Amino acid sequence: MSEPAGETPLFFYGTLVDPDVLGLVIGRPVAESALELATLSGWRRVRVRGASYPMLLPAPGERVEGRLWRHASAADLDRLDAYEGEGYRRVICEVELRSGERLAAQVYLPRPGALEPTQEPWDFEAWRARFKSLYLGRGPDIVAADLP
């Protein structure tokens, strides 16, 4: 991936917004309170064709809500990179917290041409209701899982 662990937090906009999924991926519990509400401007979230997870597409004037996580270790990043796979890369973007504070965060953006977007908006609550139990059922294999 393109960015070091450093002090730069991560912005999640898909399955990793769920603390249970994030905890399973990194191999340790994550409190919901550790995931701060944040927004990324200039993008929209759509479902990846043939998958249950999202990707971002450039969209001037639009915003994506997600969560900011400030506690990733180098080992966590290795596991997150494996979970995200070759279709995504970590890129530094500016996000905005609810307080209005803006800060740099690492965001998993699709590699050009690696994923095929749909035009269907991706909804976290709909994903959680339909697919979360499938993800959690994979246990530690979630890092290498290619779920529908």
C-alpha positions as CSV (number, residue, x, y, z in Angstrom):
1,M,0.0,0.0,0.0
2,S,1.0,3.6,-0.5
3,E,1.0,4.9,3.1
4,P,2.9,4.0,6.2
5,A,1.2,3.4,9.6
6,G,2.4,6.6,11.1
7,E,0.0,8.8,13.1
8,T,-2.5,9.2,10.2
9,P,-5.9,7.8,11.2
10,L,-8.1,5.7,8.9
11,F,-11.5,6.6,7.4
12,F,-13.8,3.7,6.9
13,Y,-17.0,3.9,4.7
14,G,-18.0,0.3,4.2
15,T,-17.9,-3.0,6.1
16,L,-15.2,-1.8,8.5
17,V,-17.6,0.9,9.9
18,D,-18.9,-2.1,11.9
19,P,-16.7,-2.5,15.1
20,D,-17.4,-6.3,15.1
21,V,-16.1,-6.7,11.6
22,L,-13.1,-4.4,12.2
23,G,-12.3,-6.3,15.4
24,L,-12.5,-9.6,13.5
25,V,-10.2,-8.3,10.8
26,I,-7.5,-7.0,13.1
27,G,-7.8,-9.8,15.6
28,R,-8.8,-7.8,18.7
29,P,-12.0,-6.0,20.0
30,V,-12.8,-2.5,18.9
31,A,-15.2,-0.4,20.9
32,E,-17.8,1.5,19.0
33,S,-16.7,4.6,20.8
34,A,-13.3,4.3,19.1
35,L,-14.9,5.0,15.7
36,E,-15.7,8.7,15.3
37,L,-18.3,10.0,12.9
38,A,-16.6,11.7,9.9
39,T,-17.4,12.8,6.4
40,L,-15.4,12.6,3.2
41,S,-16.4,15.2,0.5
42,G,-16.2,14.8,-3.2
43,W,-17.1,11.1,-3.4
44,R,-20.1,8.9,-3.5
45,R,-20.4,5.3,-2.2
46,V,-21.7,2.6,-4.6
47,R,-21.8,-1.2,-4.5
48,V,-19.1,-3.1,-6.3
49,R,-20.6,-5.3,-9.1
50,G,-21.0,-8.9,-7.9
51,A,-20.1,-8.0,-4.3
52,S,-21.8,-6.9,-1.1
53,Y,-19.3,-4.2,-0.3
54,P,-18.8,-0.7,-1.6
55,M,-16.3,1.4,-3.4
56,L,-16.0,5.2,-3.8
57,L,-16.4,7.1,-7.0
58,P,-15.4,10.8,-7.5
59,A,-18.5,13.0,-7.2
60,P,-17.9,16.7,-6.8
61,G,-20.5,18.2,-4.4
62,E,-21.4,14.9,-2.7
63,R,-20.3,13.5,0.7
64,V,-19.8,10.1,2.2
65,E,-20.4,9.5,5.9
66,G,-18.2,7.0,7.7
67,R,-16.0,6.5,10.8
68,L,-12.5,7.7,11.7
69,W,-10.3,5.3,13.6
70,R,-7.1,6.6,15.2
71,H,-5.7,3.4,16.8
72,A,-4.2,1.3,14.0
73,S,-0.8,-0.3,14.5
74,A,1.5,-1.5,11.7
75,A,0.2,-5.0,12.3
76,D,-3.4,-3.8,12.0
77,L,-2.6,-2.1,8.7
78,D,-1.1,-5.3,7.4
79,R,-4.4,-7.1,8.2
80,L,-6.5,-4.3,6.9
81,D,-4.5,-4.3,3.6
82,A,-5.0,-8.0,3.3
83,Y,-8.7,-7.7,3.9
84,E,-9.2,-4.9,1.4
85,G,-7.1,-6.9,-1.2
86,E,-5.5,-5.8,-4.4
87,G,-8.6,-3.9,-5.5
88,Y,-7.9,-1.1,-3.1
89,R,-5.0,1.2,-2.1
90,R,-4.6,3.5,0.9
91,V,-4.6,7.1,0.0
92,I,-4.5,10.3,2.2
93,C,-7.6,12.4,1.9
94,E,-9.1,15.2,4.0
95,V,-12.1,14.3,6.2
96,E,-14.3,16.4,8.4
97,L,-15.3,15.5,11.9
98,R,-18.7,16.5,13.4
99,S,-17.0,19.3,15.3
100,G,-16.0,20.8,11.9
101,E,-12.3,19.9,12.3
102,R,-10.7,18.8,9.1
103,L,-7.8,16.4,9.2
104,A,-5.8,14.0,7.0
105,A,-6.9,10.3,7.0
106,Q,-6.0,7.2,5.1
107,V,-8.9,6.0,2.9
108,Y,-9.1,2.7,0.9
109,L,-9.9,3.9,-2.6
110,P,-10.3,1.5,-5.6
111,R,-7.3,1.0,-7.8
112,P,-8.0,2.3,-11.3
113,G,-9.7,-0.4,-13.3
114,A,-9.5,-3.0,-10.5
115,L,-13.2,-3.0,-9.4
116,E,-16.4,-2.5,-11.4
117,P,-18.8,-0.1,-9.9
118,T,-22.6,-0.4,-10.1
119,Q,-24.8,2.8,-9.9
120,E,-26.5,1.3,-6.9
121,P,-25.8,3.3,-3.7
122,W,-24.4,1.2,-0.9
123,D,-26.2,1.4,2.4
124,F,-24.5,0.3,5.6
125,E,-27.7,-0.6,7.5
126,A,-28.9,-2.7,4.6
127,W,-25.5,-4.4,4.4
128,R,-25.5,-5.0,8.2
129,A,-29.0,-6.6,8.1
130,R,-28.2,-8.9,5.1
131,F,-24.5,-9.7,5.2
132,K,-22.9,-9.0,8.6
133,S,-23.6,-12.5,10.0
134,L,-22.0,-14.0,6.9
135,Y,-18.9,-11.9,7.5
136,L,-18.7,-12.8,11.2
137,G,-19.3,-16.4,10.4
138,R,-16.0,-16.5,8.5
139,G,-14.1,-16.0,11.7
140,P,-10.3,-15.3,11.4
141,D,-10.5,-16.3,7.7
142,I,-12.3,-12.9,7.1
143,V,-8.9,-11.4,6.2
144,A,-8.6,-13.7,3.2
145,A,-12.4,-14.0,2.5
146,D,-13.9,-13.1,-0.8
147,L,-17.5,-12.7,0.2
148,P,-20.4,-12.1,-2.2
